[in-house]
């Protein structure tokens, strides 16, 4: 079932802004951790500091990855509800071909690899 074009455009705009908003906290968390790893020196030999940094990395990454995955699921649903006018456009054709399933897998695998590498550097 297709929704009205104005409703679809409003929802897709909201979801796009929400997905973009997750990039800032993700970047801040991992940039901060990289700075800590690079410049903490002997402070990282303290197990309580290691635990705190590891906790921030793990919890922050899980939060962002799950939230971003939810936004990708929203895009999959929006693709199914695309109005005919949008679907028949070049953008609609491109959006219909987008491998959202692959994006969802990458959205979990890449951050998980980053977390593993950061934890290896911490410990």
N, C-alpha and C positions, 0 to 999 in steps of 0.2 A: 504494500500500500504506500502510495506516495503522499507526502504532506505538501501543504501549500508552499509555494516558492519562497514567500517572505519569511515564513516560519523556519524553513530549512536553512535559509541564508543567515537568519539570526542565530539559530542554534549552532550552525557550523562555525560562525564567527566566534561565538562564546567558547566553544570547545577548542578552537585554534588558539585563542588567547590563553586559555587555561593550560594547554599543553606547553605553550611557550613559557609560561610562568614557572614551570618546573625546572627549566634550564638554569635559572639563576641560583636557586638553592643547591642544585647538584654541583654546579661549578664552584660555588663558594665552599661547600663541604670538602670537595676533593682538592681544591687549590690550597685550602688551609691545612689539610693533612699533609700535602706535599711540602709545604713550607715548614711544618713541624718536623717532618722526617728529615728535611735538608738541614735545618738550623737548630734543632733541639739539642744536638750533641749528647752529653752524658745524661740529660734529663730522660731520654728514652730508655735508659737502662733501668729506671725505676718501674717496677711492675704496675704500680697504680697509675702512672702516666700512660703506660702502654695500654692498660685496660680502658682508660678514659678515651684515648684516641681511637682505639679499636671499636669501642662502643659507638662513638660518633660516626665513624665510617660505616659500620654495619647498619645501625638504625637509620641513619640518614639515607643510605642507599636503598634500603628496603622501602622506606616511605616514598621516595621519589620514583623508584622503579614500579611499584604497585600503582601509584597515582597516574603515572604516564601510561602504563598499560591500560588502565581504565579509560583514559582519553583515546587511546588507539582503538579500543573496543567501541567507543562512541562513534569514531570515524567509520568503522565497519558498518554500524547500524545506519549512520547517515548515508552511506553509499547505497544501502538497500532502499532507503526512503527518498532517494534523489528525485526531484520533480522532472517531468519530461523535458521541459525547456532547458534545464541545466544538463540533464543526461545526454541530450542531443548535441550539446556544444563540445568544442575541443577539450575544454576543461573537464567536462563530465566524462568524456571518453578516457582521458588520462586518469581521472580519479577512480573510474571503474576498474582500471588495470592495476592500480596501486597494490603491491603485495603486502597488505596490512598484517597478515599472519606472520610473514617473515619479519616485518618491523617489530612485532610483538616479541618474537624470539630474540632478535638482536637487542631489544630494549631491556631484556633480562640478562642475556649472556654477557654483553660488553661490560655493564656495571659490575657483574659478578667477577669477571676477570680482573677488573680494576681493584675491587676489594681484596681479592686474593693477593695480588701483587703488593698492594699497600700493607696488608697484614704481614706478608713476608718481610717487607722492609722494616716494619715496626718491631717484629720479634726476631 
